[in-house]
Amino acid sequence: MVFTFERSITSTEINEHFKKVLSETKPFILTLQGIAKIDNTLGLYLIYIKEGNEEIKNMKILLLKWK
C-alpha cells in the first residue's frame, strides 16, 4: 500500500497509529495472481490480488482515519 498525505506527523505517531489499527484487524486470506513491474524511474511494481482485496481496502480506510 502506498499512502500520500500532507500532515505534520512524526514517524513515531504514524507507527503507533498503524500498530493500533492493525492489532484490531482480523487475519484474512491473501492470494496473489501475479506481479508486474511498471516501467518508470521509480521502479514500482503492481501486485494483482485474486483474494483479499476487500480486506486490504478496508484496512486502508482504517489506516487513513486519524484521531
MODELLER restraints for C-alpha pairs under 7 A, 6 or more apart:
rsr = mdl.restraints
at = mdl.atoms
rsr.add(forms.Gaussian(group=physical.xy_distance, feature=features.Distance(at['CA:18:A'], at['CA:63:A']), mean=6.38, stdev=0.5))
rsr.add(forms.Gaussian(group=physical.xy_distance, feature=features.Distance(at['CA:21:A'], at['CA:62:A']), mean=6.71, stdev=0.5))
rsr.add(forms.Gaussian(group=physical.xy_distance, feature=features.Distance(at['CA:21:A'], at['CA:63:A']), mean=6.40, stdev=0.5))
rsr.add(forms.Gaussian(group=physical.xy_distance, feature=features.Distance(at['CA:28:A'], at['CA:52:A']), mean=6.81, stdev=0.5))
rsr.add(forms.Gaussian(group=physical.xy_distance, feature=features.Distance(at['CA:29:A'], at['CA:51:A']), mean=6.80, stdev=0.5))
rsr.add(forms.Gaussian(group=physical.xy_distance, feature=features.Distance(at['CA:29:A'], at['CA:52:A']), mean=5.84, stdev=0.5))
rsr.add(forms.Gaussian(group=physical.xy_distance, feature=features.Distance(at['CA:30:A'], at['CA:51:A']), mean=5.36, stdev=0.5))
rsr.add(forms.Gaussian(group=physical.xy_distance, feature=features.Distance(at['CA:30:A'], at['CA:52:A']), mean=4.73, stdev=0.5))
rsr.add(forms.Gaussian(group=physical.xy_distance, feature=features.Distance(at['CA:31:A'], at['CA:49:A']), mean=6.08, stdev=0.5))
rsr.add(forms.Gaussian(group=physical.xy_distance, feature=features.Distance(at['CA:31:A'], at['CA:50:A']), mean=5.32, stdev=0.5))
rsr.add(forms.Gaussian(group=physical.xy_distance, feature=features.Distance(at['CA:31:A'], at['CA:51:A']), mean=4.88, stdev=0.5))
rsr.add(forms.Gaussian(group=physical.xy_distance, feature=features.Distance(at['CA:31:A'], at['CA:52:A']), mean=6.72, stdev=0.5))
rsr.add(forms.Gaussian(group=physical.xy_distance, feature=features.Distance(at['CA:32:A'], at['CA:48:A']), mean=5.83, stdev=0.5))
rsr.add(forms.Gaussian(group=physical.xy_distance, feature=features.Distance(at['CA:32:A'], at['CA:49:A']), mean=4.48, stdev=0.5))
rsr.add(forms.Gaussian(group=physical.xy_distance, feature=features.Distance(at['CA:32:A'], at['CA:50:A']), mean=5.31, stdev=0.5))
rsr.add(forms.Gaussian(group=physical.xy_distance, feature=features.Distance(at['CA:33:A'], at['CA:48:A']), mean=5.19, stdev=0.5))
rsr.add(forms.Gaussian(group=physical.xy_distance, feature=features.Distance(at['CA:33:A'], at['CA:49:A']), mean=5.46, stdev=0.5))
rsr.add(forms.Gaussian(group=physical.xy_distance, feature=features.Distance(at['CA:33:A'], at['CA:50:A']), mean=5.28, stdev=0.5))
rsr.add(forms.Gaussian(group=physical.xy_distance, feature=features.Distance(at['CA:34:A'], at['CA:47:A']), mean=6.06, stdev=0.5))
rsr.add(forms.Gaussian(group=physical.xy_distance, feature=features.Distance(at['CA:34:A'], at['CA:48:A']), mean=5.13, stdev=0.5))
rsr.add(forms.Gaussian(group=physical.xy_distance, feature=features.Distance(at['CA:35:A'], at['CA:45:A']), mean=6.73, stdev=0.5))
rsr.add(forms.Gaussian(group=physical.xy_distance, feature=features.Distance(at['CA:35:A'], at['CA:46:A']), mean=5.64, stdev=0.5))
rsr.add(forms.Gaussian(group=physical.xy_distance, feature=features.Distance(at['CA:35:A'], at['CA:47:A']), mean=4.58, stdev=0.5))
rsr.add(forms.Gaussian(group=physical.xy_distance, feature=features.Distance(at['CA:35:A'], at['CA:48:A']), mean=6.01, stdev=0.5))
rsr.add(forms.Gaussian(group=physical.xy_distance, feature=features.Distance(at['CA:36:A'], at['CA:45:A']), mean=5.58, stdev=0.5))
rsr.add(forms.Gaussian(group=physical.xy_distance, feature=features.Distance(at['CA:36:A'], at['CA:46:A']), mean=5.16, stdev=0.5))
rsr.add(forms.Gaussian(group=physical.xy_distance, feature=features.Distance(at['CA:36:A'], at['CA:47:A']), mean=6.61, stdev=0.5))
rsr.add(forms.Gaussian(group=physical.xy_distance, feature=features.Distance(at['CA:37:A'], at['CA:43:A']), mean=6.99, stdev=0.5))
rsr.add(forms.Gaussian(group=physical.xy_distance, feature=features.Distance(at['CA:37:A'], at['CA:44:A']), mean=6.09, stdev=0.5))
rsr.add(forms.Gaussian(group=physical.xy_distance, feature=features.Distance(at['CA:37:A'], at['CA:45:A']), mean=4.33, stdev=0.5))
rsr.add(forms.Gaussian(group=physical.xy_distance, feature=features.Distance(at['CA:37:A'], at['CA:46:A']), mean=6.25, stdev=0.5))
rsr.add(forms.Gaussian(group=physical.xy_distance, feature=features.Distance(at['CA:38:A'], at['CA:44:A']), mean=5.46, stdev=0.5))
rsr.add(forms.Gaussian(group=physical.xy_distance, feature=features.Distance(at['CA:38:A'], at['CA:45:A']), mean=5.53, stdev=0.5))
rsr.add(forms.Gaussian(group=physical.xy_distance, feature=features.Distance(at['CA:38:A'], at['CA:46:A']), mean=6.98, stdev=0.5))
